[in-house]
Amino acid sequence: TPHLAGTEENLHLAEQIQANWKAFGLDSVQLTPYEVLLSYPNETSPNYISFIDERGQEIFNTSLSEPVPAGYDTVEDIVPPYSAFSARGEPEGDLVYVNYGRIEDFHRLEREMGINCSGKIVIVRYGKIFRGNKVKNAYLAGAKGLILYSDPADSCAPGVQPYPDGWNLPGGGAQRGNVLLLDGAGDPLTPGYPAKEYAYRLKEAQSAANLNIPVHPIGYHDAEKLLKEMGGAPAPDDSWKGQLSVPYNVGPGFTGTSSKRKIRMHIYSFKQVRRIYNVIGILRGETEPDRYVILGGHRDSWVFGGIDPQSGAAVVHEVVRIFGKLKQEGWRPRRTVIFASWDAEEFGLMGSTEWAEENVKILQERAVAYINADSSIEGNYTLRVDCTPSMHSLVYNLTKKVKYGQMCGKVTDQYRIVLEKNSEQFSIRFLGASDLSPNLFHPGFFVYPQRWVFLLIQIFGVPIVHSFMVHC
């Protein structure tokens, strides 16, 4: 069942998790509510992009929804692709292709090629930087609106078929996501303090949610139709070219018989304060009950969340079950363990941030480590762990004790096969794109997310993530 943050379905799932964790034997399990600003598409006025002729007539419209996989025809409440927190509007103008929408891409257009994006509709491909940064860069360049798409060059693994025959993104699939730029994430109306019902709230126009241009994601089949008739200058070099059957001209505008055509965006999404719910379970420590180890992962998803987040949520759920069983046998952990099912992560790490803001003082004094479980299972090839430098050696040494699947070796043996590097050569990075962020940057304690991945390829993550196709 789809369970978008702020919906009844996601609340029912929270209540089910709460009941299960209580039955497993945790000492306490509570729902912690917050009132946060969320964003949804308009059910009666769908978002889309149109190709218009010189008379203003729409001659092509992008898809209103993704293709429905077999067996899911009767599923309701599937939110269509949209960019959460996009501005509303119907901007119209010439189309300009700006590669990944990075600062250097806009600079290259303007300073080296003499192409001004002011008053234009910009189309960029996903990748390299967060989508919210692409929106900011487009706005600063003077663009009226931004179109996002996933180019097969960045989002499809070589030799893998599109869904449903493989796990690559099909041409009709589009990546949902929020486009907020937040310092520390969380509710944009209550920056720095918890979004409780009684809290003072900024006006939306004063907050980070006040985006100035409409934004919309489309599939690469629709993007191909928009890009194939692009005119103007050719791509400056091959780094601007993807794998669509188009010349990747940058524009502005179109060529040939389409030279007088323009692009019009139709974005009618709305923002609304809604209640979200974290599930917080506690298993009291025996020796150091005032020291906390936190294991958390988010619960909400754009659609079904087969990988993001349910693979991680299942890990947390199973750990709670095992710890509950051990407690019934007379065991307790040395330190208190806090289990968390976060809400509204997809909208900007809302649930985890608000909880961290509400408990920041006690977390600074008592928290020892936070372990994040988001997209924990992307494959079964090897384990990838990102962690704070102080935990690097500990985590690596622990993997020496973990059996690798059905094989006789350990996880570290697979590391050597895959990477041919030792522990000192492993890179450590943080993407700031999941619930580890507020726990890392606010109270300041040890953090590490982990996941099993498929194999090392030139794309990051699973191509169909954040699309309707992630359901199995």
C-alpha positions as CSV (number, residue, x, y, z in Angstrom):
1,T,0.0,0.0,0.0
2,P,1.4,3.5,-0.8
3,H,2.1,5.4,2.4
4,L,3.2,8.9,1.7
5,A,4.0,11.1,4.8
6,G,1.1,12.9,6.2
7,T,-1.5,10.3,5.0
8,E,-3.8,8.0,6.9
9,E,-2.0,5.0,5.4
10,N,1.3,6.1,6.9
11,L,-0.3,6.7,10.4
12,H,-1.8,3.2,10.2
13,L,1.6,1.7,9.5
14,A,3.1,3.6,12.4
15,E,0.4,2.2,14.7
16,Q,1.1,-1.3,13.4
17,I,4.8,-0.9,14.1
18,Q,4.1,0.5,17.6
19,A,1.9,-2.5,18.4
20,N,4.5,-5.0,17.1
21,W,7.3,-3.4,19.0
22,K,5.3,-3.5,22.2
23,A,4.5,-7.2,21.6
24,F,8.2,-7.9,21.0
25,G,8.9,-6.7,24.5
26,L,10.5,-3.2,24.4
27,D,10.2,-1.3,27.7
28,S,8.3,1.5,26.1
29,V,7.0,2.4,22.6
30,Q,5.5,5.9,21.8
31,L,4.3,7.8,18.8
32,T,5.8,11.3,18.7
33,P,3.8,13.7,16.6
34,Y,4.9,16.9,14.9
35,E,3.1,19.5,12.7
36,V,5.2,20.1,9.6
37,L,4.8,21.7,6.2
38,L,4.4,19.1,3.4
39,S,3.7,19.4,-0.3
40,Y,1.4,17.4,-2.5
41,P,0.2,17.4,-6.2
42,N,-3.3,18.7,-6.9
43,E,-5.7,15.7,-7.5
44,T,-8.0,17.7,-9.8
45,S,-5.3,19.8,-11.6
46,P,-2.4,17.5,-12.5
47,N,1.1,18.8,-13.2
48,Y,2.5,18.4,-16.7
49,I,4.7,20.1,-19.3
50,S,3.4,21.1,-22.8
51,F,4.9,21.8,-26.2
52,I,3.0,24.8,-27.6
53,D,2.8,26.3,-31.1
54,E,2.9,29.9,-32.1
55,R,-0.9,30.2,-31.4
56,G,-0.5,28.9,-27.9
57,Q,-2.1,25.5,-28.7
58,E,-0.7,22.5,-26.8
59,I,0.6,20.0,-29.4
60,F,2.3,17.6,-26.9
61,N,1.9,17.0,-23.2
62,T,4.1,15.0,-20.9
63,S,2.7,12.0,-19.1
64,L,0.5,12.7,-16.1
65,S,1.5,9.4,-14.4
66,E,3.9,6.5,-14.8
67,P,3.0,3.3,-16.6
68,V,1.3,0.8,-14.3
69,P,3.0,-2.5,-13.8
70,A,1.0,-5.7,-14.4
71,G,-1.1,-6.6,-11.4
72,Y,-1.2,-3.1,-9.9
73,D,-4.1,-1.7,-12.0
74,T,-6.4,-1.5,-9.0
75,V,-4.0,0.1,-6.6
76,E,-5.2,3.5,-5.4
77,D,-3.5,6.5,-3.8
78,I,-0.4,6.4,-6.1
79,V,1.0,9.9,-6.1
80,P,2.1,10.9,-9.6
81,P,5.7,12.1,-10.1
82,Y,6.2,15.6,-8.8
83,S,8.8,17.8,-7.1
84,A,7.7,18.4,-3.5
85,F,7.7,22.1,-2.5
86,S,7.8,23.4,-6.1
87,A,6.3,26.8,-6.7
88,R,3.0,26.9,-8.5
89,G,2.6,28.5,-11.9
90,E,2.3,28.3,-15.7
91,P,5.6,29.8,-16.9
92,E,6.2,29.8,-20.7
93,G,9.4,30.3,-22.6
94,D,12.2,28.9,-24.8
95,L,13.8,25.7,-23.6
96,V,17.5,25.6,-22.7
97,Y,19.4,22.5,-21.9
98,V,22.0,22.9,-19.0
99,N,23.5,19.5,-18.5
100,Y,23.4,18.7,-14.8
101,G,22.4,22.2,-13.7
102,R,25.6,22.8,-11.7
103,I,27.1,26.2,-11.2
104,E,29.8,25.4,-13.7
105,D,27.2,24.3,-16.3
106,F,25.4,27.7,-16.1
107,H,28.7,29.5,-16.1
108,R,29.8,27.7,-19.2
109,L,26.6,28.6,-21.0
110,E,26.7,32.3,-20.1
111,R,30.4,33.1,-20.0
112,E,31.8,30.8,-22.8
113,M,28.8,30.4,-25.1
114,G,27.0,33.7,-24.5
115,I,23.7,32.0,-23.7
116,N,21.5,33.8,-21.1
117,C,19.0,31.7,-19.2
118,S,17.0,34.6,-18.0
119,G,13.3,34.2,-18.8
120,K,13.9,30.7,-20.1
121,I,12.6,27.2,-19.1
122,V,15.6,25.1,-18.2
123,I,15.8,21.3,-18.6
124,V,18.6,19.4,-16.7
125,R,19.4,15.8,-16.0
126,Y,19.5,14.2,-12.6
127,G,23.0,13.5,-11.2
128,K,26.1,15.0,-9.7
129,I,24.3,17.4,-7.2
130,F,21.2,17.4,-5.1
131,R,18.0,18.4,-7.1
132,G,17.5,21.3,-4.7
133,N,20.8,22.8,-5.8
134,K,19.8,22.5,-9.4
135,V,16.6,24.6,-8.6
136,K,18.7,27.2,-6.8
137,N,21.2,27.5,-9.6
138,A,18.4,27.8,-12.2
139,Y,16.7,30.5,-10.2
140,L,19.9,32.5,-9.8
141,A,20.5,32.2,-13.5
142,G,17.1,33.9,-14.1
143,A,15.2,30.8,-15.3
144,K,11.3,30.8,-15.1
145,G,11.1,27.1,-14.4
146,L,13.0,23.9,-14.2
147,I,12.4,20.4,-15.8
148,L,14.2,17.4,-14.3
149,Y,14.8,14.1,-16.0
150,S,16.8,10.9,-15.5
151,D,19.1,10.3,-18.5
152,P,19.9,6.6,-19.1
153,A,23.6,7.5,-19.1
154,D,23.3,8.4,-15.4
155,S,20.5,6.2,-14.2
156,C,20.7,2.9,-16.1
157,A,23.2,0.1,-15.5
158,P,24.8,-1.3,-18.6
159,G,23.5,-4.7,-19.8
160,V,20.4,-4.5,-17.6
161,Q,16.8,-4.4,-19.0
162,P,14.3,-1.7,-18.0
163,Y,11.6,-2.7,-15.5
164,P,9.8,-5.1,-15.4
165,D,12.4,-7.3,-17.2
166,G,15.2,-5.8,-15.2
167,W,15.8,-3.1,-12.5
168,N,16.7,-0.2,-14.8
169,L,14.4,2.8,-15.0
170,P,11.9,2.5,-17.9
171,G,11.4,5.5,-20.2
172,G,8.0,6.4,-18.5
173,G,9.5,6.4,-15.0
174,A,10.3,9.6,-13.2
175,Q,12.1,10.4,-10.0
176,R,10.1,12.0,-7.2
177,G,11.8,14.1,-4.6
178,N,11.8,17.3,-2.5
179,V,13.6,20.3,-3.8
180,L,14.1,22.1,-0.5
181,L,17.5,23.6,0.4
182,L,17.6,23.5,4.1
183,D,20.4,24.2,6.6
184,G,20.1,21.0,8.7
185,A,16.8,20.0,7.1
186,G,13.5,19.6,9.0
187,D,10.3,21.6,8.9
188,P,11.0,24.9,7.0
189,L,8.5,26.8,9.2
190,T,10.2,25.9,12.5
191,P,14.0,26.0,11.8
192,G,16.1,25.0,14.7
193,Y,13.3,24.0,17.1
194,P,10.7,21.2,17.1
195,A,7.5,21.6,15.1
196,K,5.1,21.0,17.9
197,E,1.4,22.1,17.7
198,Y,2.1,25.1,19.9
199,A,5.3,26.3,18.2
200,Y,5.7,29.7,16.5
201,R,5.9,29.3,12.8
202,L,7.5,31.5,10.1
203,K,5.3,32.7,7.3
204,E,5.8,30.5,4.2
205,A,7.2,33.5,2.3
206,Q,9.9,33.9,4.9
207,S,10.9,30.2,4.9
208,A,13.0,27.9,2.8
209,A,9.8,26.5,1.4
210,N,9.2,29.7,-0.6
211,L,10.7,28.5,-3.9
212,N,10.5,31.0,-6.6
213,I,10.2,28.8,-9.7
214,P,8.1,25.8,-10.7
215,V,9.9,22.5,-10.9
216,H,8.7,19.2,-12.4
217,P,10.3,15.7,-13.1
218,I,9.6,13.8,-16.3
219,G,10.6,10.4,-17.8
220,Y,13.3,10.2,-20.3
221,H,10.9,9.3,-23.1
222,D,9.1,12.6,-22.6
223,A,12.5,14.4,-22.2
224,E,13.6,12.9,-25.6
225,K,10.6,14.4,-27.3
226,L,11.4,17.8,-25.9
227,L,15.2,17.6,-26.6
228,K,15.2,16.1,-30.1
229,E,14.1,19.3,-31.8
230,M,16.3,21.6,-29.8
231,G,18.1,24.3,-31.8
232,G,20.8,26.7,-30.9
233,A,24.4,25.8,-30.2
234,P,25.6,22.2,-30.0
235,A,26.7,20.7,-26.7
236,P,30.1,22.2,-25.8
237,D,31.6,18.7,-25.4
238,D,30.8,15.0,-24.8
239,S,30.4,15.5,-21.0
240,W,27.1,17.3,-21.8
241,K,25.8,14.3,-23.8
242,G,23.8,11.4,-22.4
243,Q,22.4,8.3,-24.1
244,L,19.1,9.6,-25.6
245,S,18.7,9.7,-29.4
246,V,19.0,13.5,-29.5
247,P,21.8,15.9,-30.5
248,Y,21.9,17.5,-27.1
249,N,21.8,21.0,-28.5
250,V,21.6,23.5,-25.7
251,G,19.1,26.0,-27.4
252,P,17.5,28.3,-26.6
253,G,14.4,27.2,-28.4
254,F,13.9,24.8,-31.2
255,T,14.9,24.3,-34.8
256,G,13.3,23.8,-38.2
257,T,9.5,23.7,-38.3
258,S,9.5,23.9,-34.5
259,S,11.4,27.1,-34.3
260,K,8.4,29.1,-33.1
261,R,7.3,26.6,-30.5
262,K,7.8,27.1,-26.8
263,I,7.5,25.2,-23.6
264,R,4.7,25.8,-21.0
265,M,4.8,24.3,-17.5
266,H,1.6,23.6,-15.6
267,I,2.4,23.1,-11.9
268,Y,-0.4,23.2,-9.4
269,S,1.0,21.4,-6.3
270,F,0.1,22.8,-2.9
271,K,1.7,23.0,0.5
272,Q,-0.1,22.2,3.8
273,V,0.8,21.7,7.4
274,R,0.1,18.1,8.4
275,R,0.8,15.9,11.4
276,I,3.5,13.2,11.1
277,Y,4.4,10.5,13.6
278,N,7.7,8.9,14.6
279,V,7.7,5.6,16.4
280,I,10.2,5.6,19.3
281,G,10.9,2.4,21.1
282,I,13.3,2.0,24.1
283,L,15.1,-1.0,25.6
284,R,16.7,0.1,28.8
285,G,20.4,-0.6,29.3
286,E,21.6,-2.7,32.3
287,T,25.0,-1.1,33.1
288,E,24.8,2.4,31.5
289,P,21.1,3.2,31.1
290,D,21.9,6.9,30.6
291,R,24.0,6.2,27.5
292,Y,22.0,5.8,24.2
293,V,22.7,3.9,21.1
294,I,20.1,4.7,18.4
295,L,19.0,2.5,15.5
296,G,16.7,4.3,13.1
297,G,15.3,4.3,9.6
298,H,12.4,6.1,8.0
299,R,9.0,4.6,7.2
300,D,7.4,7.0,4.7
301,S,7.8,6.5,1.0
302,W,6.8,8.2,-2.3
303,V,4.9,5.1,-3.4
304,F,5.5,1.5,-2.1
305,G,9.1,2.0,-1.0
306,G,10.2,-1.6,-1.8
307,I,13.9,-0.6,-1.4
308,D,13.7,2.9,0.0
309,P,12.8,2.6,2.9
310,Q,11.3,-0.8,3.5
311,S,14.5,-2.8,3.1
312,G,15.9,-0.7,6.0
313,A,12.7,-0.6,8.0
314,A,12.6,-4.5,7.8
315,V,16.1,-4.6,9.3
316,V,15.2,-2.3,12.2
317,H,12.0,-4.3,12.8
318,E,13.9,-7.6,12.9
319,V,16.5,-6.2,15.3
320,V,13.8,-5.1,17.6
321,R,12.3,-8.6,17.5
322,I,15.6,-10.3,18.2
323,F,16.4,-7.9,21.1
324,G,12.9,-8.4,22.5
325,K,13.4,-12.2,22.4
326,L,16.8,-11.8,24.2
327,K,15.2,-9.6,26.8
328,Q,12.6,-12.4,27.5
329,E,15.6,-14.7,28.1
330,G,17.0,-12.4,30.7
331,W,19.4,-10.4,28.7
332,R,19.7,-6.6,28.5
333,P,22.1,-4.4,26.5
334,R,24.9,-2.7,28.3
335,R,23.6,0.7,27.2
336,T,20.0,1.9,26.4
337,V,19.0,1.2,22.8
338,I,16.5,3.5,21.2
339,F,14.8,2.3,18.1
340,A,13.2,4.8,15.7
341,S,10.8,4.7,12.8
342,W,11.1,8.1,11.3
343,D,8.3,9.9,9.4
344,A,8.5,12.4,6.4
345,E,12.2,11.7,5.6
346,E,11.4,12.1,1.9
347,F,10.2,15.7,2.4
348,G,13.5,16.8,4.0
349,L,14.3,14.6,6.9
350,M,11.4,16.0,8.8
351,G,10.7,13.4,11.5
352,S,14.3,12.7,12.6
353,T,15.2,16.4,12.6
354,E,12.2,17.4,14.7
355,W,13.0,14.7,17.2
356,A,16.6,15.6,17.3
357,E,15.7,19.3,17.8
358,E,13.2,18.4,20.6
359,N,15.8,16.2,22.4
360,V,19.0,18.0,21.4
361,K,20.2,18.7,25.0
362,I,19.8,15.1,26.2
363,L,21.3,13.7,23.0
364,Q,24.4,15.9,23.4
365,E,24.9,14.6,26.9
366,R,23.9,10.9,26.5
367,A,23.9,9.7,22.9
368,V,26.9,7.5,21.9
369,A,26.1,6.4,18.4
370,Y,23.4,6.5,15.7
371,I,23.1,3.7,13.1
372,N,20.9,4.5,10.1
373,A,19.0,1.9,8.1
374,D,17.4,3.4,5.0
375,S,17.9,1.5,1.7
376,S,19.7,-1.4,3.4
377,I,19.3,-3.9,0.7
378,E,20.1,-3.0,-2.9
379,G,21.6,-6.3,-3.8
380,N,23.7,-9.2,-2.2
381,Y,27.1,-8.6,-3.7
382,T,29.0,-6.8,-0.9
383,L,28.5,-4.5,2.1
384,R,28.9,-0.8,1.9
385,V,29.3,1.2,5.1
386,D,29.7,5.0,5.4
387,C,30.7,6.1,8.8
388,T,32.3,8.9,10.8
389,P,36.1,8.6,10.8
390,S,36.2,7.7,14.5
391,M,34.2,4.5,13.8
392,H,36.1,3.4,10.7
393,S,38.4,0.9,12.3
394,L,35.7,-0.4,14.6
395,V,33.3,-1.1,11.7
396,Y,36.0,-2.6,9.5
397,N,37.2,-4.9,12.3
398,L,33.6,-6.0,13.0
399,T,33.1,-7.1,9.4
400,K,36.0,-9.5,9.8
401,K,33.7,-11.5,12.1
402,V,30.6,-11.3,9.9
403,K,30.0,-14.4,7.6
404,Y,29.5,-13.5,3.9
405,G,26.3,-15.1,2.8
406,Q,26.5,-18.9,2.4
407,M,30.2,-18.8,1.8
408,C,32.9,-19.7,4.3
409,G,34.6,-16.4,4.1
410,K,33.9,-13.1,5.9
411,V,32.7,-9.8,4.6
412,T,36.2,-8.4,4.5
413,D,37.2,-11.2,2.1
414,Q,34.6,-9.9,-0.3
415,Y,36.0,-6.4,0.1
416,R,39.4,-7.6,-1.1
417,I,37.8,-9.3,-4.1
418,V,35.7,-6.3,-5.0
419,L,38.0,-3.4,-4.3
420,E,41.5,-4.9,-3.9
421,K,42.1,-2.3,-1.2
422,N,42.9,-2.4,2.5
423,S,41.0,-0.7,5.3
424,E,43.2,2.4,5.2
425,Q,42.3,3.0,1.5
426,F,38.6,2.8,2.0
427,S,36.9,6.1,1.3
428,I,34.5,7.6,3.8
429,R,31.8,10.0,2.6
430,F,28.5,11.4,3.7
431,L,25.7,12.3,1.3
432,G,23.5,14.1,3.8
433,A,20.5,12.5,2.1
434,S,19.0,10.4,4.9
435,D,18.1,10.5,8.6
436,L,21.8,10.3,9.7
437,S,22.1,14.0,8.8
438,P,20.4,15.7,11.8
439,N,22.0,13.2,14.2
440,L,25.4,13.8,12.8
441,F,25.5,17.6,12.4
442,H,23.2,18.7,15.2
443,P,24.1,16.9,18.5
444,G,27.4,15.6,17.3
445,F,28.0,11.9,17.9
446,F,29.1,8.8,16.0
447,V,27.1,7.8,13.0
448,Y,27.1,5.2,10.3
449,P,24.6,4.0,7.6
450,Q,25.1,0.7,6.0
451,R,23.6,-1.3,3.1
452,W,24.2,-4.4,0.9
453,V,24.7,-3.4,-2.7
454,F,24.5,-5.2,-6.0
455,L,27.8,-4.4,-7.6
456,L,30.2,-1.6,-8.3
457,I,29.0,0.2,-11.4
458,Q,29.0,3.8,-12.7
459,I,25.6,4.6,-11.2
460,F,24.8,5.3,-7.6
461,G,21.9,3.4,-6.1
462,V,19.1,1.5,-7.8
463,P,17.8,3.2,-11.0
464,I,14.1,2.8,-10.2
465,V,14.3,4.3,-6.7
466,H,11.7,7.0,-6.0
467,S,9.6,5.7,-8.9
468,F,6.4,3.7,-9.0
469,M,8.4,0.6,-10.1
470,V,10.0,0.1,-6.6
471,H,7.4,-2.2,-5.2
472,C,8.8,-5.7,-4.9
